[in-house]
Amino acid sequence: MALPVKEQAKYWGIAAVVFFALLYLLGNVILPFVLGMAVAYMLDPVADRLEKWGLSRIAATILITAVAVVLFVIVSLMVLPALVKQATGLVETAPQLLDDLQAFLTAHFPGILDEDSQLHQTLLQIGDTIQSKGGEFLQTALASAMSVLNVAMILVLVPVITFYLLMDWDRMVAQIDKLLPRDHAPTIRRLASQIDETLAAFIRGQGMVCLILGTFYAVALMLVGLNFGLVAGAIAGALTFIPYVGALFGGALSIGLALFQFWGEWQWIAAVIAIFAIGQFFEGNILTPNLVGSSIGLHPVWLIFSLTAFGTLFGFVGMLIAVPVAAAIGVLARFGIDEYKGSRLYRGLEADTERGTSSAPDDTAS
């Protein structure tokens, strides 16, 4: 005899509470495993395709790992040194940028920066804070980042975990399928398939959008001669994962840098603005419709809320699982709405009328 719905809801609720409690308690301990699972999930279709071409699962996994290592080494040698150098330079020149801002405002708006004005005092306080705390803040941020994403985890743990997860991915999915409650297995499989389609459309598609836009912004900004153009483009591309945030933050940073560097040379400032306008045009009209799709069910506001909420509650790990959880909640919410619309609670007497009509004898059949 199947368990009543109330009992089932209780057990599933307990399982959800235990999951989030473990996520909160373990925190960064499970970070390499979450990263490895995310990478393995994204690479599983590649391994499946290689298997269809005749390779074994282990051979496909080894080939993917080798290619990933080669690409990582190439990117590390070509891009990372310049990126780190520009990022460090940007932090180091922040006080000078504020001094330039003060000089610019003094030259063009002398009344605003009167020594007794609030704006003048505020700029002085900000400059003093950055000069006294900038180095300390940078060291703290780097130390914090290294404690969360240490070199051993990046270079050893994540690739190893990804390798084994990718090799056994289909086997693990099959074992999980065997543990599904038999009464609900078809429904769970259907919902899991919809969640997978949503994640595939968003993560893989949005990842390609981030890579393309980040490359475009970085190359274009460097071509116009913008100082720190590489780091500004990389930031804009990475933040494109969150709708609208990448363009707003990266655009504001790049245009601000252009104003300081190219003041008076309006054609170069206009060129920086045009770069982000072109990027937004291609993202909204070409990249996102073709790579992500318009029916994945993840509304931008819902995505931003999920990233903010899970990041606040569970830190960096929470941000990693925010998109899968948001996709799962979206699919379950649509399923619940469909069930509700087919229920007597929603349809009322209409359901009884249709039931009576369907059970009435057919007088024409004789």
C-alpha positions in Angstrom: 0.0 0.0 0.0 1.4 3.4 -1.0 2.2 6.0 1.6 -0.4 8.8 2.0 0.5 12.1 0.3 0.9 13.7 3.8 3.5 11.1 4.8 5.4 11.4 1.5 5.5 15.2 1.9 6.9 14.8 5.4 9.7 12.5 4.3 10.6 14.7 1.2 10.6 17.8 3.5 13.0 16.1 5.9 15.3 15.2 3.1 15.3 18.8 1.8 16.0 20.2 5.3 18.9 17.7 5.8 20.3 18.6 2.4 20.4 22.4 3.1 21.6 21.8 6.6 24.6 19.8 5.3 25.2 22.4 2.7 25.3 25.1 5.3 27.5 23.2 7.8 30.0 21.8 5.3 30.3 25.0 3.3 33.6 25.2 1.5 34.5 21.6 2.4 32.3 20.4 -0.4 33.3 23.1 -2.8 35.7 21.0 -4.9 33.0 18.3 -5.2 30.4 20.8 -6.3 32.8 22.3 -8.9 33.8 18.8 -10.1 30.1 17.8 -10.4 29.3 21.0 -12.3 32.2 20.5 -14.8 31.4 16.8 -15.2 27.7 17.7 -15.9 28.7 20.2 -18.6 31.2 17.7 -20.2 28.9 14.6 -20.1 27.3 15.4 -23.5 30.8 15.6 -25.1 31.7 12.2 -23.6 28.4 10.7 -24.8 29.1 12.0 -28.3 32.6 10.5 -28.3 31.1 7.2 -27.2 28.8 7.3 -30.2 31.8 7.8 -32.4 33.3 4.5 -31.1 35.4 5.4 -28.1 35.0 3.7 -24.8 33.9 5.8 -21.8 37.3 5.7 -20.2 39.0 6.7 -23.5 36.5 9.5 -24.0 37.2 10.8 -20.5 41.0 10.6 -20.9 40.7 12.5 -24.2 38.5 15.2 -22.7 40.9 15.6 -19.8 43.9 15.9 -22.0 42.3 18.5 -24.2 41.2 20.5 -21.1 44.7 20.4 -19.6 46.3 21.6 -22.8 43.7 24.5 -23.1 44.2 25.4 -19.4 48.0 25.6 -19.9 47.7 27.7 -23.0 45.3 30.1 -21.4 47.4 30.3 -18.3 50.5 31.2 -20.3 48.9 33.6 -22.6 46.1 35.4 -20.7 46.4 34.9 -17.0 49.7 36.9 -16.5 48.4 39.9 -18.3 45.0 39.6 -16.5 46.6 39.5 -13.1 49.0 42.3 -14.0 46.2 44.6 -15.1 44.0 43.7 -12.2 46.8 44.5 -9.7 47.6 47.7 -11.6 43.9 48.8 -11.5 43.9 48.4 -7.7 47.2 50.2 -7.3 46.1 53.1 -9.5 42.7 53.6 -7.8 44.0 56.4 -5.5 45.5 58.2 -8.5 42.2 57.8 -10.4 40.4 59.5 -7.5 43.0 62.3 -7.5 42.4 62.7 -11.3 38.7 62.9 -10.6 39.2 65.6 -8.0 41.4 67.5 -10.4 38.9 67.2 -13.2 36.0 68.4 -11.0 38.1 71.2 -9.7 38.9 72.4 -13.2 35.4 72.1 -14.6 33.2 72.6 -11.6 35.2 74.7 -9.1 32.2 75.6 -7.0 31.4 72.0 -6.3 34.8 71.2 -4.7 35.0 74.1 -2.3 37.1 73.1 0.6 34.2 73.4 2.9 31.8 71.5 0.7 30.6 68.0 1.6 31.7 66.5 -1.8 35.2 67.8 -1.2 35.4 66.2 2.2 33.9 63.0 1.0 36.5 62.6 -1.8 39.3 63.3 0.6 38.0 60.7 3.0 37.7 58.1 0.2 41.2 58.8 -1.1 42.7 58.5 2.4 40.8 55.3 3.0 41.9 53.7 -0.2 45.5 54.8 0.3 45.6 53.4 3.9 43.4 50.4 3.5 43.9 49.5 -0.2 46.9 47.3 0.2 45.5 45.7 3.4 42.2 45.0 1.6 43.9 43.5 -1.4 46.0 41.2 0.8 42.9 40.2 2.7 40.9 39.5 -0.5 43.8 37.4 -1.9 44.2 35.5 1.3 40.5 34.8 1.5 40.4 33.7 -2.1 43.3 31.4 -1.6 41.6 29.9 1.5 38.5 29.2 -0.5 40.0 28.3 -3.9 43.5 27.1 -3.0 46.0 26.0 -5.6 45.9 22.4 -4.5 42.1 22.2 -5.0 42.2 23.9 -8.4 45.1 22.0 -9.8 44.5 18.6 -8.1 41.2 18.0 -6.4 38.8 19.4 -9.0 40.3 17.7 -12.1 40.6 14.4 -10.2 37.0 14.6 -9.0 35.8 15.7 -12.4 37.6 12.8 -14.1 36.0 10.1 -11.9 32.5 11.7 -12.0 32.7 12.1 -15.8 33.8 8.5 -16.2 31.0 7.1 -14.0 28.3 9.7 -14.8 25.9 7.5 -16.7 26.4 4.6 -14.2 25.6 7.0 -11.3 22.4 8.2 -13.0 21.3 4.6 -13.6 21.9 3.8 -9.9 19.9 6.8 -8.8 17.1 5.8 -11.2 16.9 2.4 -9.4 16.3 4.1 -6.1 13.4 6.2 -7.2 10.0 5.4 -5.6 8.3 3.0 -8.1 4.9 4.8 -7.9 6.4 8.1 -8.8 9.4 7.1 -11.0 7.8 8.1 -14.3 6.9 11.6 -13.0 10.3 12.1 -11.4 12.0 11.1 -14.6 9.9 13.5 -16.6 10.6 16.4 -14.2 14.3 15.5 -14.1 14.4 15.6 -17.9 12.8 19.0 -17.9 15.2 20.3 -15.3 18.1 18.9 -17.3 16.9 20.6 -20.5 16.6 23.9 -18.6 20.0 23.6 -17.2 21.6 22.6 -20.5 19.9 25.5 -22.3 21.0 28.0 -19.7 24.4 26.9 -18.3 26.0 25.7 -21.5 24.4 28.4 -23.6 25.0 31.2 -21.2 28.6 30.0 -20.7 29.2 30.3 -24.4 27.6 33.8 -24.3 30.0 34.8 -21.5 33.0 33.5 -23.3 32.1 35.2 -26.6 31.2 38.5 -25.1 34.2 38.5 -22.7 36.6 37.9 -25.6 34.9 40.5 -27.7 34.9 43.2 -24.9 38.5 42.4 -24.0 39.9 42.5 -27.5 37.9 45.5 -28.6 38.8 47.5 -25.5 42.5 46.7 -26.0 42.3 47.7 -29.7 41.0 51.1 -28.8 43.9 51.5 -26.4 42.0 51.5 -23.1 44.2 50.9 -20.0 43.1 47.8 -18.1 40.9 46.9 -21.1 41.6 43.2 -20.7 40.5 43.0 -17.1 37.4 45.2 -17.8 36.4 43.0 -20.7 37.0 39.8 -18.6 34.8 41.2 -15.8 32.0 42.2 -18.2 32.1 38.8 -19.8 32.1 36.8 -16.5 29.3 38.9 -15.0 27.2 38.4 -18.2 26.2 35.1 -16.5 23.8 37.3 -14.4 21.5 39.0 -16.9 22.2 42.7 -17.4 24.8 42.9 -14.6 27.8 42.2 -16.8 26.9 45.0 -19.3 26.1 47.5 -16.6 29.1 46.9 -14.4 31.6 46.3 -17.1 30.3 49.2 -19.1 30.4 51.6 -16.2 33.9 50.5 -15.3 35.2 50.8 -18.9 33.4 54.1 -19.6 34.8 55.5 -16.3 38.3 54.5 -17.3 37.8 55.9 -20.7 36.7 59.3 -19.3 39.9 59.6 -17.3 42.2 58.4 -20.1 40.6 60.0 -23.1 39.1 63.2 -21.8 38.9 65.6 -24.7 39.3 62.8 -27.2 35.6 62.1 -27.5 35.9 59.7 -30.5 37.7 57.1 -28.2 35.1 57.6 -25.4 32.4 57.1 -28.0 34.2 54.0 -29.3 34.1 52.4 -25.8 30.4 53.2 -25.5 29.9 51.8 -29.0 31.7 48.5 -28.0 29.2 47.8 -25.2 26.2 48.9 -27.4 27.3 46.5 -30.1 27.9 43.8 -27.5 24.4 44.2 -26.0 22.9 44.2 -29.5 24.5 40.9 -30.4 23.7 39.4 -27.0 20.1 40.3 -27.1 19.4 39.6 -30.8 21.8 36.9 -31.8 23.7 35.1 -29.0 21.1 34.6 -26.3 18.2 33.6 -28.7 20.4 31.1 -30.5 22.6 29.8 -27.7 20.3 30.0 -24.7 16.8 30.1 -26.1 13.8 32.0 -24.9 11.8 29.3 -23.2 14.2 27.9 -20.6 11.9 29.1 -17.8 14.5 31.1 -15.8 13.3 34.7 -15.6 16.2 37.2 -15.0 14.7 38.5 -11.8 14.2 35.0 -10.4 17.8 34.1 -11.4 19.2 37.3 -9.7 17.2 36.6 -6.6 18.4 33.0 -6.4 22.1 33.9 -6.8 21.7 36.6 -4.2 19.8 34.5 -1.7 21.9 31.4 -2.0 25.2 33.4 -2.1 24.2 35.1 1.2 23.1 31.9 2.9 25.8 29.4 1.7 28.6 31.6 0.3 30.4 30.7 -2.9 29.0 27.1 -2.9 25.5 28.6 -2.7 26.1 30.7 -5.8 27.3 27.5 -7.6 24.1 25.6 -6.8 21.8 28.6 -7.2 21.1 28.1 -10.9 20.3 24.3 -10.7 18.1 24.9 -7.7 16.4 27.8 -9.4 15.8 25.7 -12.5 14.4 22.8 -10.4 12.1 25.1 -8.4 10.9 26.6 -11.7 10.1 23.2 -13.2 8.4 22.0 -10.0 6.4 25.2 -9.8 5.1 24.7 -13.4 4.3 21.1 -12.6 2.4 22.2 -9.5 0.4 24.8 -11.5 -0.5 22.2 -14.1 -1.6 19.8 -11.4 -3.6 22.5 -9.7 -5.4 23.5 -12.9 -6.4 19.9 -13.4 -7.7 19.5 -9.9 -11.2 19.9 -8.4 -9.9 22.8 -6.3 -9.4 24.8 -9.4 -12.1 23.5 -11.7 -14.8 23.1 -9.1 -18.2 22.0 -10.5 -16.8 21.8 -14.0 -14.9 18.7 -13.0 -18.0 17.0 -11.6 -20.0 18.0 -14.8 -17.3 16.5 -17.0 -17.1 13.4 -14.9 -20.9 12.9 -15.1 -20.9 13.4 -18.8 -18.1 10.9 -19.4 -19.8 8.3 -17.2 -23.3 8.7 -18.8 -24.3 5.9 -21.1 -24.0 6.5 -24.9 -27.6 6.3 -26.2 -26.4 6.2 -29.8 -24.5 3.0 -29.3 -26.9 0.1 -29.9 
